């Protein structure tokens, strides 16, 4: 398994990504409090807040809420209300 480090927005968003058994691309990341525009999803993304609180495309996300599903072509606008962690499954 190859682990890839990703860094966005001057280091305010960082993640580790890998491919699970050659099938599914996954990332686990940290995001500092702030507002971020990631552009359009490609492929589909299923994003889960694992600590903290985020607003993903207008929907409040916490560890106690379902994952946010962002369809292909949909804009990804994210606000980290507080410093937060997340996981993301692609496809």
N, C-alpha and C positions, 0 to 999 in steps of 0.2 A: 504494500500500500504506500503510495506517495502522498505526503502531506504538503499542501500548498498554503502559504501564508498570504492573505489578502489585506490590503490597507487602503482605506478611502478617506476622503475629506480631512486631509492633513493629519492622519493618524487617529481621528476621533472615532472611526469605525474600523475594527480589526477582526479578522476571522481566520480560522484554520479550516481548510477544505480538503476533502478526500472523496474517493469513489469507493462505495461499499460493495465489495465482491464484484467489482466491474460492472455494476448495474445502475446504481443510484448515486448521484452526486449530492453530497451533504456538506454543510458548513456549520460551525459553532462559533459564535462571535460575541464581542463586547461592543457596546455603543455608548458614547458619552452623551449626556444630556444635550439636546439640540434638535434642530429641524434639518432633515436631509431629503433630497430629491434624487432617487437612484435611476431615473429614466424609466424605460419600458421593460417589463418582464419578458424574457425570452431565454429559456423556456418558462413554463408555469412554475411558480414558487409557492411552497407551503411554509409559512413562517410562524414560529412559536416563541413567544416571550417566556424565558425560563427564570428570570428574576427582574425586578423593577417594574416599570410600566411604560408602554409605548402606545402610540396611536398610529395605526397603519391604515392609510387611505380612509381616514375619518372614523375608524373603528378602534375602540379602546381595547388594548390587549395586555393581560397580566398572566402570571403563571396559572391562574384559576379560570381562564377563558379559553375557548377553542382556538386552534391555530387559524391564522389569517391565510386565505387562499388568494393568490394574485394570478389571474389568468394571463396567458400570452398576450402581449400588446397593451396590457393595462399599466398605467403609470404607477410607480411605487413612490409614494410620499409618506415619509415616516417621521414622527416626532418622538424622541425619547424624552419622556416627562422627567425622568431621573436617569442616572447611569443605569444601564440595563444589559442583560445578556439574552441571547436568542439562539435558536437553531433554525436552519432552513434546508428543506429538501427540494431539489430541482426535478422537474419533469412530472 
